[in-house]
Amino acid sequence: MSENKNSILPDVIEPLSNAIRQNIPETAKQTDSALSTVVGFFNNVVLYPVKKANLTFRYKLDAFENDLKEKTKNIPPENLQEPPIMIAGPTLEGLRYAYDETELREMYENLLASAMDSRIASGAHPSFVDTIRQLSPLDASVLKMFSVREQYCCVTIQFVMEKDPSKHYPDAMPDYFIEEFCSLGDPFFISASLINLKRLGIIGFEQILLSPGIYYSMKKNPYVMERETLYRKQGNDDFIMEVIAYRAFLNNYGKQFINICLPNKGDR
């Protein structure tokens, strides 16, 4: 961003900062250098409540300012605008609790930067703030996988009892299993993340025909074989594997969310 554009940032955020500052006790304005620094509403919305709560960490205002300048540096001066209060206010409120989580902080900052770009600001849906608020760092990692590829083959694997096919071992495998996501962590936690992303309306599942190749691949997956061995060692050898295949995909809301909150580096 040019020097001219950098100088715009305080002007963009100062009006909200003034409004918020009126509600801050005079003693707080005078005693703490971080609170008294006039760099924008981030200082007053995020830093002040953290200190008021006597938490053991403090956020660096200059780091936030540098992040925001970096994310908006490629916005033409004529397109740099004040972020709508319905985006800026809740976003800064969310940052108060998530600033130490890199993945979530990035999403909030990307959302704020998008709202400051008149070319794409209309895509910054107000509900995105609440969506980020309901994500965990693992959810964010799973979501990044969907930013690389919009759909994956996902399966539900059940260890079904041969004598009574209506029964299966419910805790043998996670509800949803995607081979490419195994490196992210515990498959049961990843399954919970997928369920959460579905609940938030970001991804969808559509059942697909199970090809022999998918069935063979899933049965030979190291994690699946580990779980199978575990259950058979416990004497539960009276089961067969039943595999149901799905297409896990980004829906329209999910694509818009990723475009605004997880843009690729260099997009702006």
Buried (B, 14 or more C-beta within 10 A) or exposed (E): BEEEBEEBBEEBBBEBBEEBBEEBEEEBBEEBEBBEEEBBBBBBBBBBBBBEEEEEEEBEBEEBBEBBBEBBBBBEEEBBBBBEEEBBBBBBBBBBEBBEBEBBBBBBBBBBBBBBBEEBBEBBBEEBBEBBBEBBEBBBBBBBBBBEEBBBBBBBBBBBBEEEEEEBBEEBBBBBBBBEBBEBEEBBBBBBBBBBBBEBBBBBBEEBEBEEEBBEBBEEBEBBEEBBEEBEEEEBEEBEBBBEBBEBBBBEBBBBBBBBBBBEEEEB
